[in-house]
Amino acid sequence: MYEYEIQQARAAELLRRAAHERLAREAVRSRRAARREAAERAAGRNGGTGEGESHSAPPRGPRLARPA
């Protein structure tokens, strides 16, 4: 009987973990969708040019080859 109770507890813990991971994936998915919608709205305000999406400057010149 003791092994059965341990197995029941393990199964319940696995179910809890699976539910938690499912919620985490759903939260990430909704954040990405919100970010994507905000980017689309921003692109619409900028005339669709995509300005303001990148926060880094363009490269100044060609990259130099580095020895291995």
mmJSON file of the N, C-alpha and C atoms, coordinates in Angstrom:
{"data_MODEL":{"atom_site":{
"group_PDB":["ATOM","ATOM","ATOM","ATOM","ATOM","ATOM","ATOM","ATOM","ATOM","ATOM","ATOM","ATOM","ATOM","ATOM","ATOM","ATOM","ATOM","ATOM","ATOM","ATOM","ATOM","ATOM","ATOM","ATOM","ATOM","ATOM","ATOM","ATOM","ATOM","ATOM","ATOM","ATOM","ATOM","ATOM","ATOM","ATOM","ATOM","ATOM","ATOM","ATOM","ATOM","ATOM","ATOM","ATOM","ATOM","ATOM","ATOM","ATOM","ATOM","ATOM","ATOM","ATOM","ATOM","ATOM","ATOM","ATOM","ATOM","ATOM","ATOM","ATOM","ATOM","ATOM","ATOM","ATOM","ATOM","ATOM","ATOM","ATOM","ATOM","ATOM","ATOM","ATOM","ATOM","ATOM","ATOM","ATOM","ATOM","ATOM","ATOM","ATOM","ATOM","ATOM","ATOM","ATOM","ATOM","ATOM","ATOM","ATOM","ATOM","ATOM","ATOM","ATOM","ATOM","ATOM","ATOM","ATOM","ATOM","ATOM","ATOM","ATOM","ATOM","ATOM","ATOM","ATOM","ATOM","ATOM","ATOM","ATOM","ATOM","ATOM","ATOM","ATOM","ATOM","ATOM","ATOM","ATOM","ATOM","ATOM","ATOM","ATOM","ATOM","ATOM","ATOM","ATOM","ATOM","ATOM","ATOM","ATOM","ATOM","ATOM","ATOM","ATOM","ATOM","ATOM","ATOM","ATOM","ATOM","ATOM","ATOM","ATOM","ATOM","ATOM","ATOM","ATOM","ATOM","ATOM","ATOM","ATOM","ATOM","ATOM","ATOM","ATOM","ATOM","ATOM","ATOM","ATOM","ATOM","ATOM","ATOM","ATOM","ATOM","ATOM","ATOM","ATOM","ATOM","ATOM","ATOM","ATOM","ATOM","ATOM","ATOM","ATOM","ATOM","ATOM","ATOM","ATOM","ATOM","ATOM","ATOM","ATOM","ATOM","ATOM","ATOM","ATOM","ATOM","ATOM","ATOM","ATOM","ATOM","ATOM","ATOM","ATOM","ATOM","ATOM","ATOM","ATOM","ATOM","ATOM","ATOM","ATOM","ATOM","ATOM","ATOM","ATOM"],
"id":[1,2,3,4,5,6,7,8,9,10,11,12,13,14,15,16,17,18,19,20,21,22,23,24,25,26,27,28,29,30,31,32,33,34,35,36,37,38,39,40,41,42,43,44,45,46,47,48,49,50,51,52,53,54,55,56,57,58,59,60,61,62,63,64,65,66,67,68,69,70,71,72,73,74,75,76,77,78,79,80,81,82,83,84,85,86,87,88,89,90,91,92,93,94,95,96,97,98,99,100,101,102,103,104,105,106,107,108,109,110,111,112,113,114,115,116,117,118,119,120,121,122,123,124,125,126,127,128,129,130,131,132,133,134,135,136,137,138,139,140,141,142,143,144,145,146,147,148,149,150,151,152,153,154,155,156,157,158,159,160,161,162,163,164,165,166,167,168,169,170,171,172,173,174,175,176,177,178,179,180,181,182,183,184,185,186,187,188,189,190,191,192,193,194,195,196,197,198,199,200,201,202,203,204],
"type_symbol":["N","C","C","N","C","C","N","C","C","N","C","C","N","C","C","N","C","C","N","C","C","N","C","C","N","C","C","N","C","C","N","C","C","N","C","C","N","C","C","N","C","C","N","C","C","N","C","C","N","C","C","N","C","C","N","C","C","N","C","C","N","C","C","N","C","C","N","C","C","N","C","C","N","C","C","N","C","C","N","C","C","N","C","C","N","C","C","N","C","C","N","C","C","N","C","C","N","C","C","N","C","C","N","C","C","N","C","C","N","C","C","N","C","C","N","C","C","N","C","C","N","C","C","N","C","C","N","C","C","N","C","C","N","C","C","N","C","C","N","C","C","N","C","C","N","C","C","N","C","C","N","C","C","N","C","C","N","C","C","N","C","C","N","C","C","N","C","C","N","C","C","N","C","C","N","C","C","N","C","C","N","C","C","N","C","C","N","C","C","N","C","C","N","C","C","N","C","C","N","C","C","N","C","C"],
"label_atom_id":["N","CA","C","N","CA","C","N","CA","C","N","CA","C","N","CA","C","N","CA","C","N","CA","C","N","CA","C","N","CA","C","N","CA","C","N","CA","C","N","CA","C","N","CA","C","N","CA","C","N","CA","C","N","CA","C","N","CA","C","N","CA","C","N","CA","C","N","CA","C","N","CA","C","N","CA","C","N","CA","C","N","CA","C","N","CA","C","N","CA","C","N","CA","C","N","CA","C","N","CA","C","N","CA","C","N","CA","C","N","CA","C","N","CA","C","N","CA","C","N","CA","C","N","CA","C","N","CA","C","N","CA","C","N","CA","C","N","CA","C","N","CA","C","N","CA","C","N","CA","C","N","CA","C","N","CA","C","N","CA","C","N","CA","C","N","CA","C","N","CA","C","N","CA","C","N","CA","C","N","CA","C","N","CA","C","N","CA","C","N","CA","C","N","CA","C","N","CA","C","N","CA","C","N","CA","C","N","CA","C","N","CA","C","N","CA","C","N","CA","C","N","CA","C","N","CA","C","N","CA","C","N","CA","C","N","CA","C"],
"label_alt_id":[null,null,null,null,null,null,null,null,null,null,null,null,null,null,null,null,null,null,null,null,null,null,null,null,null,null,null,null,null,null,null,null,null,null,null,null,null,null,null,null,null,null,null,null,null,null,null,null,null,null,null,null,null,null,null,null,null,null,null,null,null,null,null,null,null,null,null,null,null,null,null,null,null,null,null,null,null,null,null,null,null,null,null,null,null,null,null,null,null,null,null,null,null,null,null,null,null,null,null,null,null,null,null,null,null,null,null,null,null,null,null,null,null,null,null,null,null,null,null,null,null,null,null,null,null,null,null,null,null,null,null,null,null,null,null,null,null,null,null,null,null,null,null,null,null,null,null,null,null,null,null,null,null,null,null,null,null,null,null,null,null,null,null,null,null,null,null,null,null,null,null,null,null,null,null,null,null,null,null,null,null,null,null,null,null,null,null,null,null,null,null,null,null,null,null,null,null,null,null,null,null,null,null,null],
"label_comp_id":["MET","MET","MET","TYR","TYR","TYR","GLU","GLU","GLU","TYR","TYR","TYR","GLU","GLU","GLU","ILE","ILE","ILE","GLN","GLN","GLN","GLN","GLN","GLN","ALA","ALA","ALA","ARG","ARG","ARG","ALA","ALA","ALA","ALA","ALA","ALA","GLU","GLU","GLU","LEU","LEU","LEU","LEU","LEU","LEU","ARG","ARG","ARG","ARG","ARG","ARG","ALA","ALA","ALA","ALA","ALA","ALA","HIS","HIS","HIS","GLU","GLU","GLU","ARG","ARG","ARG","LEU","LEU","LEU","ALA","ALA","ALA","ARG","ARG","ARG","GLU","GLU","GLU","ALA","ALA","ALA","VAL","VAL","VAL","ARG","ARG","ARG","SER","SER","SER","ARG","ARG","ARG","ARG","ARG","ARG","ALA","ALA","ALA","ALA","ALA","ALA","ARG","ARG","ARG","ARG","ARG","ARG","GLU","GLU","GLU","ALA","ALA","ALA","ALA","ALA","ALA","GLU","GLU","GLU","ARG","ARG","ARG","ALA","ALA","ALA","ALA","ALA","ALA","GLY","GLY","GLY","ARG","ARG","ARG","ASN","ASN","ASN","GLY","GLY","GLY","GLY","GLY","GLY","THR","THR","THR","GLY","GLY","GLY","GLU","GLU","GLU","GLY","GLY","GLY","GLU","GLU","GLU","SER","SER","SER","HIS","HIS","HIS","SER","SER","SER","ALA","ALA","ALA","PRO","PRO","PRO","PRO","PRO","PRO","ARG","ARG","ARG","GLY","GLY","GLY","PRO","PRO","PRO","ARG","ARG","ARG","LEU","LEU","LEU","ALA","ALA","ALA","ARG","ARG","ARG","PRO","PRO","PRO","ALA","ALA","ALA"],
"label_asym_id":["A","A","A","A","A","A","A","A","A","A","A","A","A","A","A","A","A","A","A","A","A","A","A","A","A","A","A","A","A","A","A","A","A","A","A","A","A","A","A","A","A","A","A","A","A","A","A","A","A","A","A","A","A","A","A","A","A","A","A","A","A","A","A","A","A","A","A","A","A","A","A","A","A","A","A","A","A","A","A","A","A","A","A","A","A","A","A","A","A","A","A","A","A","A","A","A","A","A","A","A","A","A","A","A","A","A","A","A","A","A","A","A","A","A","A","A","A","A","A","A","A","A","A","A","A","A","A","A","A","A","A","A","A","A","A","A","A","A","A","A","A","A","A","A","A","A","A","A","A","A","A","A","A","A","A","A","A","A","A","A","A","A","A","A","A","A","A","A","A","A","A","A","A","A","A","A","A","A","A","A","A","A","A","A","A","A","A","A","A","A","A","A","A","A","A","A","A","A","A","A","A","A","A","A"],
"label_entity_id":["1","1","1","1","1","1","1","1","1","1","1","1","1","1","1","1","1","1","1","1","1","1","1","1","1","1","1","1","1","1","1","1","1","1","1","1","1","1","1","1","1","1","1","1","1","1","1","1","1","1","1","1","1","1","1","1","1","1","1","1","1","1","1","1","1","1","1","1","1","1","1","1","1","1","1","1","1","1","1","1","1","1","1","1","1","1","1","1","1","1","1","1","1","1","1","1","1","1","1","1","1","1","1","1","1","1","1","1","1","1","1","1","1","1","1","1","1","1","1","1","1","1","1","1","1","1","1","1","1","1","1","1","1","1","1","1","1","1","1","1","1","1","1","1","1","1","1","1","1","1","1","1","1","1","1","1","1","1","1","1","1","1","1","1","1","1","1","1","1","1","1","1","1","1","1","1","1","1","1","1","1","1","1","1","1","1","1","1","1","1","1","1","1","1","1","1","1","1","1","1","1","1","1","1"],
"label_seq_id":[1,1,1,2,2,2,3,3,3,4,4,4,5,5,5,6,6,6,7,7,7,8,8,8,9,9,9,10,10,10,11,11,11,12,12,12,13,13,13,14,14,14,15,15,15,16,16,16,17,17,17,18,18,18,19,19,19,20,20,20,21,21,21,22,22,22,23,23,23,24,24,24,25,25,25,26,26,26,27,27,27,28,28,28,29,29,29,30,30,30,31,31,31,32,32,32,33,33,33,34,34,34,35,35,35,36,36,36,37,37,37,38,38,38,39,39,39,40,40,40,41,41,41,42,42,42,43,43,43,44,44,44,45,45,45,46,46,46,47,47,47,48,48,48,49,49,49,50,50,50,51,51,51,52,52,52,53,53,53,54,54,54,55,55,55,56,56,56,57,57,57,58,58,58,59,59,59,60,60,60,61,61,61,62,62,62,63,63,63,64,64,64,65,65,65,66,66,66,67,67,67,68,68,68],
"pdbx_PDB_ins_code":[null,null,null,null,null,null,null,null,null,null,null,null,null,null,null,null,null,null,null,null,null,null,null,null,null,null,null,null,null,null,null,null,null,null,null,null,null,null,null,null,null,null,null,null,null,null,null,null,null,null,null,null,null,null,null,null,null,null,null,null,null,null,null,null,null,null,null,null,null,null,null,null,null,null,null,null,null,null,null,null,null,null,null,null,null,null,null,null,null,null,null,null,null,null,null,null,null,null,null,null,null,null,null,null,null,null,null,null,null,null,null,null,null,null,null,null,null,null,null,null,null,null,null,null,null,null,null,null,null,null,null,null,null,null,null,null,null,null,null,null,null,null,null,null,null,null,null,null,null,null,null,null,null,null,null,null,null,null,null,null,null,null,null,null,null,null,null,null,null,null,null,null,null,null,null,null,null,null,null,null,null,null,null,null,null,null,null,null,null,null,null,null,null,null,null,null,null,null,null,null,null,null,null,null],
"Cartn_x":[0.822,0.0,0.864,2.001,2.879,3.398,3.769,4.268,3.183,1.964,0.849,0.687,0.8,0.669,1.811,3.011,4.148,3.906,3.425,3.138,2.057,1.035,-0.033,0.532,1.405,2.005,2.882,3.645,4.488,3.637,2.565,1.681,1.051,0.62,0.025,1.053,2.301,3.35,3.645,3.678,3.899,2.769,1.538,0.407,0.504,0.922,1.087,2.175,3.293,4.382,3.935,3.208,2.741,1.799,0.914,-0.006,0.758,1.755,2.555,3.31,3.916,4.636,3.698,2.49,1.504,1.134,0.931,0.622,1.781,3.001,4.174,4.282,4.066,4.115,3.03,1.845,0.746,1.074,1.697,2.074,3.106,4.096,5.113,4.476,3.581,2.918,2.108,1.392,0.585,1.465,2.603,3.519,4.099,4.459,4.996,3.948,2.702,1.635,1.413,1.442,1.267,2.416,3.64,4.797,4.692,4.237,4.088,3.028,1.902,0.86,1.358,2.111,2.651,3.611,4.422,5.352,4.59,3.496,2.696,2.055,1.562,0.985,2.048,3.248,4.332,4.744,4.772,5.13,4.07,2.816,1.738,1.862,2.285,2.466,3.658,4.68,5.882,5.775,4.609,4.44,4.832,4.992,5.334,6.792,7.633,9.045,9.797,9.243,9.93,10.908,10.818,11.727,11.441,12.49,12.327,12.285,12.367,12.315,13.668,14.754,16.079,16.681,17.306,17.916,19.424,19.959,21.402,21.737,22.922,23.365,23.776,23.691,24.137,25.651,26.164,27.616,28.347,29.49,30.238,31.013,31.413,32.188,32.178,32.918,32.936,33.65,33.194,33.826,35.142,36.127,37.427,37.485,38.175,38.332,39.281,38.927,39.78,40.435,41.681,42.313,41.681,41.632,40.999,41.848],
"Cartn_y":[-1.193,0.0,1.253,1.187,2.344,2.756,1.762,2.062,2.708,2.277,2.857,4.336,4.68,6.081,6.924,6.366,7.087,7.326,6.306,6.442,7.484,7.518,8.514,9.926,10.097,11.409,11.835,10.886,11.2,11.591,10.861,11.159,12.547,12.86,14.172,15.28,15.061,16.061,16.255,15.175,15.295,16.08,15.843,16.576,18.059,18.379,19.78,20.455,19.748,20.318,20.563,19.607,19.75,20.945,21.12,22.256,23.573,23.599,24.82,25.152,24.163,24.401,24.852,24.302,24.712,26.183,26.588,27.992,28.904,28.467,29.272,29.446,28.37,28.478,29.414,29.328,30.198,31.663,31.941,33.311,33.841,33.018,33.444,33.691,32.82,32.97,34.264,34.589,35.808,37.055,37.003,38.148,38.371,37.289,37.426,38.015,37.555,38.073,39.559,39.964,41.376,42.205,41.683,42.382,42.514,41.441,41.453,42.479,42.527,43.498,44.918,45.15,46.489,46.891,45.949,46.242,46.554,45.832,46.107,47.48,47.847,49.182,50.257,50.033,50.998,51.126,50.02,50.057,50.822,50.694,51.426,52.924,53.344,54.77,55.337,54.527,54.988,54.846,54.605,54.476,53.109,52.152,50.801,50.633,51.613,51.508,50.658,50.43,49.644,50.465,51.788,52.638,52.507,52.615,52.56,51.168,50.155,48.795,48.339,48.836,48.416,49.456,49.001,49.914,49.982,49.294,49.308,50.035,50.629,51.356,50.36,50.762,49.86,49.685,48.607,48.391,49.519,49.907,51.035,50.65,49.424,49.01,47.506,46.99,45.528,44.861,43.693,42.929,42.348,42.367,41.818,40.353,39.588,38.168,37.978,37.078,36.805,35.44,35.319,33.995,33.01,31.771,30.741,30.319],
"Cartn_z":[0.0,0.0,0.0,0.669,0.768,-0.613,-1.447,-2.78,-3.637,-3.446,-4.191,-3.857,-2.59,-2.177,-2.734,-2.752,-3.328,-4.816,-5.497,-6.925,-7.168,-6.345,-6.471,-6.281,-5.304,-5.056,-6.238,-6.792,-7.956,-9.155,-9.381,-10.505,-10.334,-9.122,-8.866,-9.089,-8.658,-8.855,-10.342,-11.098,-12.544,-13.214,-12.78,-13.329,-12.985,-11.76,-11.361,-12.191,-12.391,-13.196,-14.635,-15.191,-16.572,-16.693,-15.725,-15.759,-15.636,-14.768,-14.594,-15.882,-16.521,-17.763,-18.872,-18.896,-19.886,-19.693,-18.431,-18.155,-18.525,-18.255,-18.594,-20.107,-20.867,-22.327,-22.848,-22.257,-22.671,-22.383,-21.237,-20.899,-21.882,-22.219,-23.182,-24.538,-24.946,-26.234,-26.285,-25.2,-25.204,-25.178,-24.451,-24.457,-25.846,-26.526,-27.882,-28.819,-28.687,-29.536,-29.272,-28.012,-27.681,-28.245,-28.123,-28.663,-30.183,-30.838,-32.294,-32.713,-31.981,-32.294,-32.093,-31.031,-30.785,-31.895,-32.384,-33.473,-34.752,-34.989,-36.181,-36.101,-34.915,-34.746,-34.933,-34.391,-34.527,-35.987,-36.71,-38.125,-38.908,-38.512,-39.173,-38.953,-37.76,-37.48,-38.226,-38.467,-39.145,-40.656,-41.144,-42.584,-43.111,-42.231,-42.664,-43.006,-42.666,-43.014,-42.017,-40.848,-39.84,-39.031,-39.148,-38.392,-36.91,-36.12,-34.683,-34.112,-34.948,-34.431,-33.912,-34.514,-34.109,-33.181,-32.119,-31.171,-31.327,-32.295,-32.489,-33.78,-33.818,-35.004,-36.082,-37.349,-38.417,-38.352,-38.898,-38.858,-39.587,-39.071,-39.627,-40.878,-40.984,-42.145,-42.26,-43.228,-43.394,-42.214,-41.868,-40.795,-41.293,-40.446,-40.799,-40.436,-41.272,-41.004,-39.832,-38.922,-37.77,-37.96,-37.551,-37.666,-36.695,-37.101,-36.283,-35.119],
"occupancy":[1.0,1.0,1.0,1.0,1.0,1.0,1.0,1.0,1.0,1.0,1.0,1.0,1.0,1.0,1.0,1.0,1.0,1.0,1.0,1.0,1.0,1.0,1.0,1.0,1.0,1.0,1.0,1.0,1.0,1.0,1.0,1.0,1.0,1.0,1.0,1.0,1.0,1.0,1.0,1.0,1.0,1.0,1.0,1.0,1.0,1.0,1.0,1.0,1.0,1.0,1.0,1.0,1.0,1.0,1.0,1.0,1.0,1.0,1.0,1.0,1.0,1.0,1.0,1.0,1.0,1.0,1.0,1.0,1.0,1.0,1.0,1.0,1.0,1.0,1.0,1.0,1.0,1.0,1.0,1.0,1.0,1.0,1.0,1.0,1.0,1.0,1.0,1.0,1.0,1.0,1.0,1.0,1.0,1.0,1.0,1.0,1.0,1.0,1.0,1.0,1.0,1.0,1.0,1.0,1.0,1.0,1.0,1.0,1.0,1.0,1.0,1.0,1.0,1.0,1.0,1.0,1.0,1.0,1.0,1.0,1.0,1.0,1.0,1.0,1.0,1.0,1.0,1.0,1.0,1.0,1.0,1.0,1.0,1.0,1.0,1.0,1.0,1.0,1.0,1.0,1.0,1.0,1.0,1.0,1.0,1.0,1.0,1.0,1.0,1.0,1.0,1.0,1.0,1.0,1.0,1.0,1.0,1.0,1.0,1.0,1.0,1.0,1.0,1.0,1.0,1.0,1.0,1.0,1.0,1.0,1.0,1.0,1.0,1.0,1.0,1.0,1.0,1.0,1.0,1.0,1.0,1.0,1.0,1.0,1.0,1.0,1.0,1.0,1.0,1.0,1.0,1.0,1.0,1.0,1.0,1.0,1.0,1.0,1.0,1.0,1.0,1.0,1.0,1.0],
"B_iso_or_equiv":[0.0,0.0,0.0,0.0,0.0,0.0,0.0,0.0,0.0,0.0,0.0,0.0,0.0,0.0,0.0,0.0,0.0,0.0,0.0,0.0,0.0,0.0,0.0,0.0,0.0,0.0,0.0,0.0,0.0,0.0,0.0,0.0,0.0,0.0,0.0,0.0,0.0,0.0,0.0,0.0,0.0,0.0,0.0,0.0,0.0,0.0,0.0,0.0,0.0,0.0,0.0,0.0,0.0,0.0,0.0,0.0,0.0,0.0,0.0,0.0,0.0,0.0,0.0,0.0,0.0,0.0,0.0,0.0,0.0,0.0,0.0,0.0,0.0,0.0,0.0,0.0,0.0,0.0,0.0,0.0,0.0,0.0,0.0,0.0,0.0,0.0,0.0,0.0,0.0,0.0,0.0,0.0,0.0,0.0,0.0,0.0,0.0,0.0,0.0,0.0,0.0,0.0,0.0,0.0,0.0,0.0,0.0,0.0,0.0,0.0,0.0,0.0,0.0,0.0,0.0,0.0,0.0,0.0,0.0,0.0,0.0,0.0,0.0,0.0,0.0,0.0,0.0,0.0,0.0,0.0,0.0,0.0,0.0,0.0,0.0,0.0,0.0,0.0,0.0,0.0,0.0,0.0,0.0,0.0,0.0,0.0,0.0,0.0,0.0,0.0,0.0,0.0,0.0,0.0,0.0,0.0,0.0,0.0,0.0,0.0,0.0,0.0,0.0,0.0,0.0,0.0,0.0,0.0,0.0,0.0,0.0,0.0,0.0,0.0,0.0,0.0,0.0,0.0,0.0,0.0,0.0,0.0,0.0,0.0,0.0,0.0,0.0,0.0,0.0,0.0,0.0,0.0,0.0,0.0,0.0,0.0,0.0,0.0,0.0,0.0,0.0,0.0,0.0,0.0],
"pdbx_formal_charge":[null,null,null,null,null,null,null,null,null,null,null,null,null,null,null,null,null,null,null,null,null,null,null,null,null,null,null,null,null,null,null,null,null,null,null,null,null,null,null,null,null,null,null,null,null,null,null,null,null,null,null,null,null,null,null,null,null,null,null,null,null,null,null,null,null,null,null,null,null,null,null,null,null,null,null,null,null,null,null,null,null,null,null,null,null,null,null,null,null,null,null,null,null,null,null,null,null,null,null,null,null,null,null,null,null,null,null,null,null,null,null,null,null,null,null,null,null,null,null,null,null,null,null,null,null,null,null,null,null,null,null,null,null,null,null,null,null,null,null,null,null,null,null,null,null,null,null,null,null,null,null,null,null,null,null,null,null,null,null,null,null,null,null,null,null,null,null,null,null,null,null,null,null,null,null,null,null,null,null,null,null,null,null,null,null,null,null,null,null,null,null,null,null,null,null,null,null,null,null,null,null,null,null,null],
"auth_seq_id":[1,1,1,2,2,2,3,3,3,4,4,4,5,5,5,6,6,6,7,7,7,8,8,8,9,9,9,10,10,10,11,11,11,12,12,12,13,13,13,14,14,14,15,15,15,16,16,16,17,17,17,18,18,18,19,19,19,20,20,20,21,21,21,22,22,22,23,23,23,24,24,24,25,25,25,26,26,26,27,27,27,28,28,28,29,29,29,30,30,30,31,31,31,32,32,32,33,33,33,34,34,34,35,35,35,36,36,36,37,37,37,38,38,38,39,39,39,40,40,40,41,41,41,42,42,42,43,43,43,44,44,44,45,45,45,46,46,46,47,47,47,48,48,48,49,49,49,50,50,50,51,51,51,52,52,52,53,53,53,54,54,54,55,55,55,56,56,56,57,57,57,58,58,58,59,59,59,60,60,60,61,61,61,62,62,62,63,63,63,64,64,64,65,65,65,66,66,66,67,67,67,68,68,68],
"auth_comp_id":["MET","MET","MET","TYR","TYR","TYR","GLU","GLU","GLU","TYR","TYR","TYR","GLU","GLU","GLU","ILE","ILE","ILE","GLN","GLN","GLN","GLN","GLN","GLN","ALA","ALA","ALA","ARG","ARG","ARG","ALA","ALA","ALA","ALA","ALA","ALA","GLU","GLU","GLU","LEU","LEU","LEU","LEU","LEU","LEU","ARG","ARG","ARG","ARG","ARG","ARG","ALA","ALA","ALA","ALA","ALA","ALA","HIS","HIS","HIS","GLU","GLU","GLU","ARG","ARG","ARG","LEU","LEU","LEU","ALA","ALA","ALA","ARG","ARG","ARG","GLU","GLU","GLU","ALA","ALA","ALA","VAL","VAL","VAL","ARG","ARG","ARG","SER","SER","SER","ARG","ARG","ARG","ARG","ARG","ARG","ALA","ALA","ALA","ALA","ALA","ALA","ARG","ARG","ARG","ARG","ARG","ARG","GLU","GLU","GLU","ALA","ALA","ALA","ALA","ALA","ALA","GLU","GLU","GLU","ARG","ARG","ARG","ALA","ALA","ALA","ALA","ALA","ALA","GLY","GLY","GLY","ARG","ARG","ARG","ASN","ASN","ASN","GLY","GLY","GLY","GLY","GLY","GLY","THR","THR","THR","GLY","GLY","GLY","GLU","GLU","GLU","GLY","GLY","GLY","GLU","GLU","GLU","SER","SER","SER","HIS","HIS","HIS","SER","SER","SER","ALA","ALA","ALA","PRO","PRO","PRO","PRO","PRO","PRO","ARG","ARG","ARG","GLY","GLY","GLY","PRO","PRO","PRO","ARG","ARG","ARG","LEU","LEU","LEU","ALA","ALA","ALA","ARG","ARG","ARG","PRO","PRO","PRO","ALA","ALA","ALA"],
"auth_asym_id":["A","A","A","A","A","A","A","A","A","A","A","A","A","A","A","A","A","A","A","A","A","A","A","A","A","A","A","A","A","A","A","A","A","A","A","A","A","A","A","A","A","A","A","A","A","A","A","A","A","A","A","A","A","A","A","A","A","A","A","A","A","A","A","A","A","A","A","A","A","A","A","A","A","A","A","A","A","A","A","A","A","A","A","A","A","A","A","A","A","A","A","A","A","A","A","A","A","A","A","A","A","A","A","A","A","A","A","A","A","A","A","A","A","A","A","A","A","A","A","A","A","A","A","A","A","A","A","A","A","A","A","A","A","A","A","A","A","A","A","A","A","A","A","A","A","A","A","A","A","A","A","A","A","A","A","A","A","A","A","A","A","A","A","A","A","A","A","A","A","A","A","A","A","A","A","A","A","A","A","A","A","A","A","A","A","A","A","A","A","A","A","A","A","A","A","A","A","A","A","A","A","A","A","A"],
"auth_atom_id":["N","CA","C","N","CA","C","N","CA","C","N","CA","C","N","CA","C","N","CA","C","N","CA","C","N","CA","C","N","CA","C","N","CA","C","N","CA","C","N","CA","C","N","CA","C","N","CA","C","N","CA","C","N","CA","C","N","CA","C","N","CA","C","N","CA","C","N","CA","C","N","CA","C","N","CA","C","N","CA","C","N","CA","C","N","CA","C","N","CA","C","N","CA","C","N","CA","C","N","CA","C","N","CA","C","N","CA","C","N","CA","C","N","CA","C","N","CA","C","N","CA","C","N","CA","C","N","CA","C","N","CA","C","N","CA","C","N","CA","C","N","CA","C","N","CA","C","N","CA","C","N","CA","C","N","CA","C","N","CA","C","N","CA","C","N","CA","C","N","CA","C","N","CA","C","N","CA","C","N","CA","C","N","CA","C","N","CA","C","N","CA","C","N","CA","C","N","CA","C","N","CA","C","N","CA","C","N","CA","C","N","CA","C","N","CA","C","N","CA","C","N","CA","C","N","CA","C","N","CA","C","N","CA","C","N","CA","C"],
"pdbx_PDB_model_num":[1,1,1,1,1,1,1,1,1,1,1,1,1,1,1,1,1,1,1,1,1,1,1,1,1,1,1,1,1,1,1,1,1,1,1,1,1,1,1,1,1,1,1,1,1,1,1,1,1,1,1,1,1,1,1,1,1,1,1,1,1,1,1,1,1,1,1,1,1,1,1,1,1,1,1,1,1,1,1,1,1,1,1,1,1,1,1,1,1,1,1,1,1,1,1,1,1,1,1,1,1,1,1,1,1,1,1,1,1,1,1,1,1,1,1,1,1,1,1,1,1,1,1,1,1,1,1,1,1,1,1,1,1,1,1,1,1,1,1,1,1,1,1,1,1,1,1,1,1,1,1,1,1,1,1,1,1,1,1,1,1,1,1,1,1,1,1,1,1,1,1,1,1,1,1,1,1,1,1,1,1,1,1,1,1,1,1,1,1,1,1,1,1,1,1,1,1,1,1,1,1,1,1,1]
}}}
